[in-house]
Amino acid sequence: MSENILRPYKIILASGSPRRQRFFKDMGLEVEFRVREIEENYPAELEGRNISDYLAQLKAMAFKNTLSPDEILITADTVVWYKNKALGKPIDEREAISMLMSLSGDWHEVITSVCFTSPKDHKPYYQGKVSGVDGWGNTILCRDIPTL
């Protein structure tokens, strides 16, 4: 059914994430992958889902004035929200281990925002969140991790 609805459009996934790319391939959709490097900075006052919303839209803005009339752009961002703070991407293995150890035995949220953009006025025409326990994300308990 979605194949018929999408037939007149070319879907552009603006993501270098292997998991996101695999997701679309597994759905059998023809998707073109385009990646633009952006600084993933956001205003300090944003929290939780507002961070992922902002970054998904920021990624879409990197394609402003480049989409054809028959293209739909999909951008997304995921935030790990823990103790009222967003955990960024670790810069190295040591920082990754430190982050995982801080999550050990505790709850955190994984929030993903998705932005669908068409070239008309370059405005997102739908923005949603991955549904979970509270409708905004998934609340996850990290098992106790033994000391490494």
Protein Blocks (a to p, Z undefined) as FASTA:
>chain_A
ZZmmmmmpccddddfbfklmmmmmmnopacddddddddddddfkbghjlmmmmmmmmmmm
mmgokacfkbccddddddddeehiacdddfbfklmmmmmmmmgopacddddddddddfeh
piafbdcddddfkopaccddddddddZZ
